[in-house]
Amino acid sequence: MDVPAFVETFNPIWIAIPLFTILVFAEMFYARATGRARFEARDSAASLMMGLGNTVSGVVFAGVLGLWSMFVYEHRLFDIGFAWWAWIVAFVLDDFVYYWSHRFAHTVRWFWADHIVHHSSQHYNLTTALRQPWFSPFTLKFLWLGSVLILIGFHPAMIAFVGALNLIYQFWIHTEAIGRCPAWFEAVMNTPSHHRVHHATNPLYLDRNYAGVFIIWDKMFGTFQPELDDEPCRYGIVKNLGTYNPLKISLHEWWGIVSDMRGARSLKEAALYLLAPPGWSPDGSRATSKQLLEKWHARQAERARPEAAE
Amino acid sequence: MLFILILAGSLLGIAAMVAVNAWLGLSEPARLAGLDDAIHRLDTDSVGFEPGPGGVVSPGGTSALVPAADGATIGLIVARGSDFVIRYLGPGSVRSAEVVDENKILLRLNDFAFAPARLGFDGAAEARDWARRLNGLKG
C-alpha cells in the first residue's frame, strides 16, 4: 500500500517544537506579569531535560517499534488505506485507545512506574507537559494497546501521525494561565481545567480525567471530575519527589517496585507489588487512590456532622 | 551528525529557557509560617495527621519535624525550591542523621528520590536531641 508522501516526510512534532518553545517563553513572561502561573527554575530544567531524554529515547527505540508495527500490519484484519475519512476515524479511535492506555497507566503499578515521571512535578505549567518518561517501551504496552489499531488495519504511519497530533493537542492544556474555556468546549474537549484535575493529588481528584483530546471518554466511563472552586489543585504525586535529578526522576518508581518485590513474602505478593494499583501494600501501610478517597470522604462526613447536629 | 546538532541545539534552548526562568525570578523559596502551618500541611497531605507534642520548625521555616500522636512516626517537611516535600519517618527510614555546624542536622533517608536535607534548630542541644531520635529510626 502506498503511503502518502507527506506522512513519510513530515513529522508534526518537529514542527511543534519551535511553537512549544515560544509558548513556554510566553507563559513565563505572563507569569511574571500576572502571577497566574507558577515556575521554579530547577523544576523547569528537570522537566525540559526529561522531554529531551524522551525524544532521544524515541529515536533509540524507533527501530524496534517500527519493526513491530510493520509485523502487526502484515497480519491486519482489514485494509483501511488512506481515505480522508480513515484519518478522522483513526484520530478518534487513537484518542479512545489513549484513554484506556492512560487509565491503565494510573491503575497498574507496572505502567505507573513509567507514567509517574509526567506527574512528578509539583508545578503545572507548559514545561510539565514536556516532562516525559525515558523508558516507556520497557512497559511493553506497544505490543498490545499500542498495536490494536494497526491490527485492525490502520497503517502504522497513520497511527504515528494522529498520535503525534494527539500529543501536540495535549501540550497547551498544561497551564494555570487559562481558567475555563467556553462551556460547549469544556463539554467535549479536554481543557486546562479538566487536566489540572488530572494532575492534582487532592484525594477527590486522584485518578480522574484520563482523556487525551476528547473529555467525553471520561464522561462515558465514569472517571470525569470537574475542577471545583473550593478545592484548589495541589499538583504532583502522593509522595512527592525530593530531587531534580532526571535519572532519579526516571527510575524512582521502578526502583521502588524492585525493592518491594525483593521484600515480598510470596509470589502472589510480589505479583501484586507489580500489578496492583499504585499505593497497594500487603499490610495496608500505604494507600491507593481509592483508599485515600474513602478516607477523605469519611473525614468530610465527620466534619459535617456537628453542623448537621446544630 | 544532524542528530548531534539537533541535540546540541535543544540543550542550548533548554539552557536559555531555564536562564530566562531564573532571571525573571518567578518563584519564592518555600517557607513554613510556623508549627501550625507544618501540622496543617501534614494533615492535608496524609488526610488526617494527629500531631503529638514536641514538634519543631527550623528558624528559617525551611523544615519541620512533628511526631505523630501515636508515637509511631515523625512527620518531616522540607522546603525544596518553592515547594515542600513530606515524609513520614518510621523504623528503617533513616540512613543517617549527623549534626553539622553545631545546630543543624544533615539527614539522609533510605529513600531513592529524597536528596539529603539540612534541618535547622534553635540550638545545639536541640539538634543533638533530634539527631539521637532520628538515628533511632535507622534501618
Chai-1 contact restraints between the chains, C-beta under 6 A:
chainA,res_idxA,chainB,res_idxB,connection_type,confidence,min_distance_angstrom,max_distance_angstrom,comment,restraint_id
A,T21,B,G13,contact,1.0,0.0,6.0,A-B,restraint_1
A,V24,B,M17,contact,1.0,0.0,6.0,A-B,restraint_2
A,M28,B,N21,contact,1.0,0.0,6.0,A-B,restraint_3
A,M28,B,L24,contact,1.0,0.0,6.0,A-B,restraint_4
A,A31,B,L26,contact,1.0,0.0,6.0,A-B,restraint_5
A,R32,B,L24,contact,1.0,0.0,6.0,A-B,restraint_6
A,F39,B,N21,contact,1.0,0.0,6.0,A-B,restraint_7
A,F39,B,L26,contact,1.0,0.0,6.0,A-B,restraint_8
A,E40,B,S27,contact,1.0,0.0,6.0,A-B,restraint_9
A,E40,B,G81,contact,1.0,0.0,6.0,A-B,restraint_10
A,E40,B,S82,contact,1.0,0.0,6.0,A-B,restraint_11
A,A41,B,V18,contact,1.0,0.0,6.0,A-B,restraint_12
A,A41,B,N21,contact,1.0,0.0,6.0,A-B,restraint_13
A,A41,B,A22,contact,1.0,0.0,6.0,A-B,restraint_14
A,R42,B,G81,contact,1.0,0.0,6.0,A-B,restraint_15
A,S44,B,V18,contact,1.0,0.0,6.0,A-B,restraint_16
A,S44,B,N21,contact,1.0,0.0,6.0,A-B,restraint_17
A,A45,B,V18,contact,1.0,0.0,6.0,A-B,restraint_18
A,L48,B,I14,contact,1.0,0.0,6.0,A-B,restraint_19
A,L52,B,S10,contact,1.0,0.0,6.0,A-B,restraint_20
A,Q122,B,D83,contact,1.0,0.0,6.0,A-B,restraint_21
A,P203,B,V47,contact,1.0,0.0,6.0,A-B,restraint_22
A,N240,B,V85,contact,1.0,0.0,6.0,A-B,restraint_23
A,L241,B,A113,contact,1.0,0.0,6.0,A-B,restraint_24
A,G242,B,R80,contact,1.0,0.0,6.0,A-B,restraint_25
A,G242,B,V85,contact,1.0,0.0,6.0,A-B,restraint_26
A,G242,B,F114,contact,1.0,0.0,6.0,A-B,restraint_27
A,G242,B,A115,contact,1.0,0.0,6.0,A-B,restraint_28
A,T243,B,A113,contact,1.0,0.0,6.0,A-B,restraint_29
A,T243,B,A115,contact,1.0,0.0,6.0,A-B,restraint_30
A,K248,B,A113,contact,1.0,0.0,6.0,A-B,restraint_31
A,H252,B,F112,contact,1.0,0.0,6.0,A-B,restraint_32
A,H252,B,A113,contact,1.0,0.0,6.0,A-B,restraint_33
A,W255,B,F112,contact,1.0,0.0,6.0,A-B,restraint_34
A,L292,B,V47,contact,1.0,0.0,6.0,A-B,restraint_35
A,K295,B,V47,contact,1.0,0.0,6.0,A-B,restraint_36
A,W296,B,V47,contact,1.0,0.0,6.0,A-B,restraint_37
